[in-house]
Amino acid sequence: RPVGEHLRYVATDRRGRWLVLLVFAAPAKHLRQRERFIGGSEEQRRRRLRFLANNTRLLPLPHVACPNLPSRTLGLCLARLSAD
């Protein structure tokens, strides 16, 4: 179960059958490697943390046999994640 703020997505086919499940969650407050990669001051990090999201789950369902479906689904979700 996701902890804290999160968004859940279900990718379906035209008939409404579930194909891929995705969960995005709020980021960890402190990750040394992420802070080093992004850079900036502590104040900037604190203000911008709300713009980050972690993809905590990407689960293609076992009955689905479609090449590149998980990566395509992830791309489609990322295109709308900010709006959601």
Secondary structure, DSSP 8 states (H G I E B T S, - for coil): ---SSEEEEEEE-TT--EEEEEEEE---S--HHHHHHH---HHHHHHHGGG--EEEEEEE-TT---TTHHHHHHHHHHHHHTT-
